[in-house]
Amino acid sequence: MHFGLSSNAQFRYFIYTLNVDEKTIFANQNINMELTTLIGYAAAGLTTFGLLPQAIKAWQTRQTKDISLAMYLIMVSGISLWLVYGLIQHDGPLIAANSVSLVFASFTLYLKLKHK
């Protein structure tokens, strides 16, 4: 504390510094939350659209013999559960990514089952 200040003044100074630090902490948390959310959306976008080339190729060629049925059954099940989890948690990146991923993976699975 600061010597020469009354205990009341020292207390007020201590509270003031806490408030300044608290504002800085909350500002940093907001920036970190925004950055975290952006990273979440970027990761979601990359993993989601990573399924698209396989879906397009299977649709264009109608060739699915090299696509693993078990893998896509497990993938569609997992994506469905991630979507439910995202809905429960109200998590935007999870909901957005898994909604689109479910469409892409389900479409590839449909083509696999249709063009055995």
C-alpha positions in Angstrom: 0.0 0.0 0.0 0.9 3.6 -0.1 2.5 5.0 3.0 1.2 8.4 4.1 -2.3 7.7 3.1 -5.0 7.0 5.6 -6.3 3.5 5.8 -9.6 4.7 4.2 -7.7 6.2 1.3 -5.5 3.1 1.0 -8.7 1.0 0.8 -10.2 3.3 -1.9 -7.0 3.1 -3.9 -6.9 -0.7 -3.6 -10.6 -0.9 -4.8 -9.8 1.5 -7.7 -6.9 -0.7 -8.8 -9.0 -3.8 -8.6 -11.6 -2.1 -10.8 -9.0 -1.1 -13.4 -7.6 -4.6 -13.4 -11.0 -6.1 -13.6 -11.9 -4.0 -16.6 -8.6 -5.0 -18.3 -9.3 -8.7 -17.5 -12.8 -8.5 -18.9 -11.7 -6.7 -22.0 -9.0 -9.4 -22.6 -11.6 -12.1 -22.0 -13.9 -10.6 -24.6 -11.0 -10.4 -27.1 -10.0 -14.0 -26.3 -13.6 -15.1 -26.6 -14.0 -13.4 -30.0 -10.7 -15.0 -31.2 -11.7 -18.4 -29.8 -15.0 -18.2 -31.6 -13.3 -17.2 -34.8 -10.9 -20.1 -34.5 -13.8 -22.4 -33.8 -15.6 -21.3 -37.0 -12.4 -21.6 -39.0 -11.8 -25.1 -37.8 -15.4 -26.0 -38.3 -15.3 -24.7 -41.9 -12.2 -26.6 -42.8 -13.3 -29.9 -41.4 -16.8 -29.5 -42.8 -15.8 -28.6 -46.3 -13.1 -31.3 -46.1 -16.0 -33.7 -46.7 -17.2 -31.9 -49.8 -14.5 -33.2 -52.4 -15.4 -36.8 -51.6 -19.2 -36.1 -52.0 -18.6 -34.3 -55.3 -16.3 -37.0 -56.7 -18.8 -39.7 -55.7 -21.6 -37.8 -57.3 -19.8 -37.1 -60.5 -18.2 -40.5 -61.1 -20.9 -42.7 -59.4 -17.9 -44.7 -58.2 -18.1 -45.5 -54.5 -16.3 -48.9 -54.3 -13.3 -47.4 -52.6 -15.4 -45.5 -50.0 -15.6 -47.3 -46.6 -19.3 -48.0 -45.7 -18.3 -48.5 -42.0 -16.4 -45.2 -41.9 -19.4 -43.2 -43.3 -21.9 -45.0 -41.0 -19.7 -44.1 -38.0 -19.0 -40.6 -39.3 -22.7 -39.8 -39.8 -23.5 -41.1 -36.4 -20.7 -39.1 -34.8 -21.7 -35.9 -36.6 -25.3 -36.4 -35.6 -24.2 -36.6 -31.9 -22.0 -33.6 -32.3 -24.9 -31.7 -33.7 -27.2 -32.7 -30.8 -24.4 -31.7 -28.4 -24.0 -28.3 -30.1 -27.8 -27.7 -29.9 -27.8 -28.5 -26.2 -24.8 -26.2 -25.5 -26.1 -23.5 -27.9 -22.7 -23.5 -29.6 -22.8 -21.7 -32.9 -19.7 -23.2 -34.5 -20.7 -26.8 -33.5 -24.2 -26.3 -34.8 -23.2 -24.7 -38.1 -20.4 -27.1 -38.9 -22.2 -30.2 -38.0 -25.4 -29.3 -39.8 -23.5 -28.9 -43.0 -21.2 -31.8 -42.3 -24.2 -34.0 -41.7 -25.6 -33.1 -45.2 -22.2 -33.8 -46.9 -21.5 -37.1 -45.1 -25.1 -38.3 -45.4 -25.1 -37.5 -49.2 -21.9 -39.5 -49.6 -23.3 -42.4 -47.5 -26.5 -42.3 -49.7 -24.3 -42.5 -52.8 -22.3 -45.4 -51.3 -25.5 -47.3 -50.5 -27.0 -46.5 -54.0 -23.9 -47.3 -56.1 -22.5 -50.4 -54.3 
